[in-house]
Amino acid sequence: MIEATLAGRRAFILENTRLQPPPHTPELQLHLADEITPIWKLTEEALAEIGLPPPFWAFAWAGGQALARYILDNPEIVAGKRVIDFASGSGLVAIAVMKAGAASVLAADIDVFCEAAIGVNAAANGVEIGFTQVNLLDAPPPAADVLLAGDICYERPMAEAVMAWLAQGRAAGATVLIGDPGRAYFPKDGLTKLAEYQVPTTRELEDMAVKRTSVWTLP
């Protein structure tokens, strides 16, 4: 079983992933799973046996890549501001935020492994990122200037809950940006598209090698 400490989880990540640039944000580096890393070869049963939840943090998902690209290309959106990155996963978007000059970023994810993944990825990119494992959907969004969410519309209940939470943040004055590669439950109504990208991904994760992925905002 994986050691149930932050240090143990960090060690597992370093041993089972490879430091590499995500395809759409080559100026950044993440510890990711790919076909030559040990974690790539583990089945769902093998993951369960060693006490590892599905390692969503080990991949650069298309929605997050698009959102990170947009922020790096438009740093004025976050420069000098307080930012929350919801469902942060690997921390890709949060890292882009700090590289773009944000005053601070809070990465939020309920997966305990994300704290370790975000920690090693932040260190690899020379930035500092705050982390919380609290489910932020249980309360109105914390005070922030910008709310970010990438790839959060896999399931209808989750999509509806996150969109309602983001709308609360927008009503309180925060800028809201969402990265989405055409997930089934993404609600385009009431949103404004800011950019569209062709994001390289992998057939192990997606139904195609390149996903048309957009960045949206709540006006």
C-alpha positions, 0 to 999 in steps of 0.5 A: 500500500502507498504510505499514507503521508504527504511525503509518501504520496510525493515519493510515489508520484516522483517514482511513477511519473515523468517530468515533461512539458504538456503539449499545449503549454511547452513552457511548463513542466509537469510530472505526468504519466505516459506510456513509459512510466510505471503508473501508465501500465497499472490496471484499475484493479492494481491501482485499488490494491495499492490504495490509489484512487484514479490518478486524474492528477497524472494527466494534462487534461484538454480543458486545463491545457486550454485554460492554462494556454489562455492565461499564459497568453493573456497574463493581465487577467490574473496579474496581481490578483487573487485566484482560485483554481477549482478541481486543480488536478495536476496544478497545471492551471494554477502554475500558469496563473503564478507564471502570469504574475498572480498575487496568489492562487489557491488550488482546490481538489478533494483528491488527497493525492493532488496536494502531493502532485501540485507540490512537486509540480509547483516546485518543478516550475519555481512557483508557490501554490496554496492548496485546500482539500475542502470541497468548496462547493459546500459554501459560496466561493471564497473571496477571490478576483478570478475563479478558474475551472478546467474540464469539470463537466463529465457528469450532469450533477457535478456540472450543474453544481459547479456552474451554480457555484461559479455563477455565485462567484461571478455575482460577487464580482469575480472573473470566471473562466472555464476550459472545456473540450466539448464535454456532454454536460457543458452548458454553453447557454449564458456563456461567452467564448473567448478562445478555441484551441486544437489541444493535443491529448492521448487516445488513452484518455480521449476519443481523439488525439487532438481535442477542439477545446474552448475557453469560456467566461461568465459575462 
